[in-house]
Amino acid sequence: MQLDEVTWPELDGGGPYTVLLPLGSTEQHGPHLPLGTDTTVASAVAAAVHDADPALVLAPALPYGAAGEHEGFPGTVSIGEDALRTVLLEYGRSVSRWASRLVVLNGHGGNVGALTAAVTRLRHEGRDAAWLPCAARVAGVPLDAHAGRYETSLLSHLAPSQVRIARAQAGDTRPLDQVLDAMRTGGIAAVSPNGVLGDPAGAGPDEGRALLAAVVRAAVSAVAAWDPDPTTGRLRRPR
């Protein structure tokens, strides 16, 4: 069921419920991908996990996150780590009044600090919350950091009309650990004037379809197993 489409009597006494919350961001994704890329991916993963188990409750996505590293580019809207942590904490406290579990499906790496803090606090308070990243490795596809081949393939599959493929170009292709210090000081704009960390060359919808399937398989199995890491609150995937 979808939370924004049901009435409260349809939920009353019908649990226990596990709520799926897609968490994205509104931030630049280079000259070729839309600002809502992370939210689109998180929403698609959550919808597919819900389809695999319709007893789960699919909540509307949160489209804003901690994206301060992207604020050198127009269109980015970041609420910051402190505000995001508070939003997630209060969301979890509220939803736990009628649902048994909450799992946040995260589409933006910058949200991880706030997610970890909020979810571990919720668990300390006795609420059964957890989170998962919307990412998986597929042979032959680089898991580049931002707006590269990985995300361009996903969007080419999920929202092809929103991909300006003629504008796609490589950005800084160094490993993330080699650019982190400069990014902490000046954001992504300090290392990549076009906002891309990686190279979208070779991306396509078939690859995006395979990536999405891999992410969904991993998420479905992790939600079913329900084994949150006690330190981070991240759901561990069955071996």
Secondary structure, 3 states (H helix, E strand, C coil): CEHHHCCHHHHCCCCCCEEEEEECCECCECCCECCCHHHHHHHHHHHHHHHHCCCCEECCCECCECCHHHCCCCCCEECHHHHHHHHHHHHHHHHCCCCCEEEEEECCHHHHHHHHHHHHHHHHCCCEEEEEECCCCCCCCCCCCECCHHHHHHHHHHCHHHCCHHHCCCCECCCHHHCHHHHHHHCHHHCCCCCCECCCCCCCHHHHHHHHHHHHHHHHHHHHHCCECCCCCEECCCC
